[in-house]
């Protein structure tokens, strides 16, 4: 991929909740390993904290879908969570349950960056715990760029690369103003309309000139919410990548988040 100055620009692939296909559930060690083997640079995972302070990979609110019981994991003890087993819609209960965050962080064979999403609620306890477990270079923290989130990051003694979720230019301005006290690694731009400033290549280039990466969603959520102009995985896989992933590439983004890393990798390789 050529950039405007004639150099080669490499688009990074971020995988949404790992690759959960077949009997592998999303947000598990298996899903992270599968994503890495499909060419992920970054694997985004969701985090919850149990009632006794243990951290697991899980997107809260999906308990009934995965375990047949809507009891929140956040209300359970780690002993209760460890006893759960994922259920496949056809084959029933599986042999494995939720993955502890420590198990993924200490997995030596994973050569990917882990981006922790939906974790900011637990930061008062999670961040000091992370300080003792893993080097900051192996992690990214993703969260809305709210004043409270920025204050927590600025006050914490260890600087973790931060991926700020932004929906308006004002959100971006607030995040950029928090530097250098906050290590703003990337800004994730969210918009449903191509008339939004975020869909302007000039806006993207201006952000990059400030030393931050631009991240865009291509994922298609279960609720059908449009996260970036409809230039998404569904269009790319079922119709034509030129109407989805390629528009994000042409916009100039640095990171594309997808549920189809192998197909996106194939497309990126074909456009190099």
URQUIVEN-V22064 format. One record per residue. RES is the residue in three letters. SS is DSSP state (@ for helix, = for strand, . for the rest). Layout:
BEGIN
[[RES SS] [RES SS]]
END
This chain:
BEGIN
[[UNK .] [UNK =] [UNK .] [UNK .] [UNK .] [UNK .] [UNK .] [UNK =] [UNK .] [UNK .] [UNK .] [UNK =] [UNK =] [UNK =] [UNK =] [UNK =] [UNK .] [UNK .] [UNK .] [UNK .] [UNK .] [UNK .] [UNK .] [UNK .] [UNK .] [UNK .] [UNK .] [UNK .] [UNK @] [UNK @] [UNK @] [UNK @] [UNK @] [UNK @] [UNK @] [UNK @] [UNK @] [UNK .] [UNK .] [UNK .] [UNK .] [UNK =] [UNK =] [UNK =] [UNK =] [UNK =] [UNK =] [UNK =] [UNK =] [UNK .] [UNK .] [UNK .] [UNK .] [UNK .] [UNK =] [UNK =] [UNK =] [UNK .] [UNK .] [UNK .] [UNK .] [UNK .] [UNK @] [UNK @] [UNK @] [UNK @] [UNK @] [UNK .] [UNK .] [UNK .] [UNK .] [UNK .] [UNK @] [UNK @] [UNK @] [UNK .] [UNK .] [UNK @] [UNK @] [UNK @] [UNK @] [UNK @] [UNK .] [UNK .] [UNK .] [UNK .] [UNK =] [UNK =] [UNK .] [UNK .] [UNK .] [UNK =] [UNK =] [UNK .] [UNK .] [UNK .] [UNK .] [UNK .] [UNK .] [UNK =] [UNK @] [UNK @] [UNK @] [UNK @] [UNK @] [UNK .] [UNK .] [UNK .] [UNK .] [UNK .] [UNK .] [UNK .] [UNK =] [UNK =] [UNK =] [UNK =] [UNK =] [UNK .] [UNK .] [UNK @] [UNK @] [UNK @] [UNK @] [UNK @] [UNK @] [UNK @] [UNK @] [UNK @] [UNK @] [UNK @] [UNK @] [UNK @] [UNK @] [UNK .] [UNK .] [UNK @] [UNK @] [UNK @] [UNK =] [UNK =] [UNK =] [UNK =] [UNK =] [UNK =] [UNK .] [UNK .] [UNK @] [UNK @] [UNK @] [UNK @] [UNK @] [UNK @] [UNK @] [UNK @] [UNK @] [UNK .] [UNK .] [UNK .] [UNK .] [UNK .] [UNK .] [UNK =] [UNK =] [UNK =] [UNK =] [UNK =] [UNK .] [UNK .] [UNK @] [UNK @] [UNK @] [UNK @] [UNK @] [UNK @] [UNK @] [UNK @] [UNK @] [UNK .] [UNK .] [UNK .] [UNK .] [UNK .] [UNK .] [UNK =] [UNK =] [UNK =] [UNK =] [UNK =] [UNK =] [UNK .] [UNK =] [UNK .] [UNK .] [UNK .] [UNK .] [UNK .] [UNK @] [UNK @] [UNK @] [UNK .] [UNK @] [UNK @] [UNK @] [UNK @] [UNK @] [UNK @] [UNK @] [UNK @] [UNK @] [UNK .] [UNK .] [UNK .] [UNK =] [UNK =] [UNK =] [UNK =] [UNK =] [UNK .] [UNK .] [UNK .] [UNK .] [UNK .] [UNK .] [UNK .] [UNK .] [UNK .] [UNK .] [UNK =] [UNK .] [UNK .] [UNK .] [UNK .] [UNK @] [UNK @] [UNK @] [UNK @] [UNK @] [UNK @] [UNK .] [UNK .] [UNK @] [UNK @] [UNK @] [UNK .] [UNK @] [UNK @] [UNK @] [UNK @] [UNK @] [UNK @] [UNK @] [UNK .] [UNK .] [UNK .] [UNK =] [UNK =] [UNK =] [UNK =] [UNK .] [UNK .] [UNK @] [UNK @] [UNK @] [UNK @] [UNK @] [UNK @] [UNK @] [UNK @] [UNK @] [UNK @] [UNK @] [UNK .]]
END
